[in-house]
Amino acid sequence: MIKIIIERRIMPGLEDEYEQAAREAMRQSLGASGFFGGESLVEQGRSDRRLMITKWRDIRAWKEWYNSEARLRAMQRLQPLLTEEEKVRIYEPAF
């Protein structure tokens, strides 16, 4: 299993719109093969900073989702709400 950490910064005042778009993106990922779940976090005291942590069966499952039409559509809705490109990091068990 791997974990994907996605950091996003939201334009001030668009937090509610972002939350709706992010929830929809998460709903879309529920149907993706190899997706085991995830959570969305807000940095304490910084409502413009979000962290998504998702769990995937393996890197192949993640890449299939990452390159899918469903994610592309979700990102078309999310991207205009961000102040910069999202940062994606992939983590795997150390042992």
LINZI-V468867 format. One record per residue. N is the residue number from 1. SS is DSSP state (alpha for helix, beta for strand, coil for the rest). BURIAL is I if it has 16 or more other ideal C-beta (glycine too) atoms within 10 Angstrom, else O. Layout:
N;SS;BURIAL  N;SS;BURIAL
This chain:
1;coil;O  2;beta;I  3;beta;I  4;beta;I  5;beta;O  6;beta;I  7;beta;O  8;beta;I  9;beta;I  10;beta;I  11;coil;O  12;coil;O  13;coil;O  14;coil;O  15;alpha;O  16;alpha;O  17;alpha;O  18;alpha;I  19;alpha;O  20;alpha;O  21;alpha;I  22;alpha;I  23;alpha;O  24;alpha;O  25;alpha;I  26;alpha;I  27;alpha;O  28;alpha;I  29;alpha;I  30;alpha;O  31;coil;O  32;coil;I  33;coil;O  34;coil;I  35;beta;I  36;beta;O  37;beta;O  38;beta;I  39;beta;O  40;beta;I  41;beta;O  42;beta;O  43;beta;O  44;coil;O  45;coil;O  46;beta;O  47;beta;O  48;beta;I  49;beta;O  50;beta;I  51;beta;O  52;beta;I  53;beta;O  54;beta;I  55;beta;O  56;beta;I  57;coil;O  58;coil;O  59;alpha;O  60;alpha;O  61;alpha;I  62;alpha;I  63;alpha;O  64;alpha;O  65;alpha;I  66;alpha;I  67;coil;O  68;coil;I  69;alpha;O  70;alpha;O  71;alpha;I  72;alpha;O  73;alpha;O  74;alpha;I  75;alpha;O  76;alpha;O  77;alpha;O  78;alpha;I  79;alpha;O  80;alpha;O  81;alpha;I  82;beta;I  83;coil;O  84;coil;O  85;coil;O  86;coil;O  87;beta;O  88;beta;O  89;beta;O  90;beta;O  91;beta;O  92;beta;O  93;coil;O  94;coil;O  95;coil;O
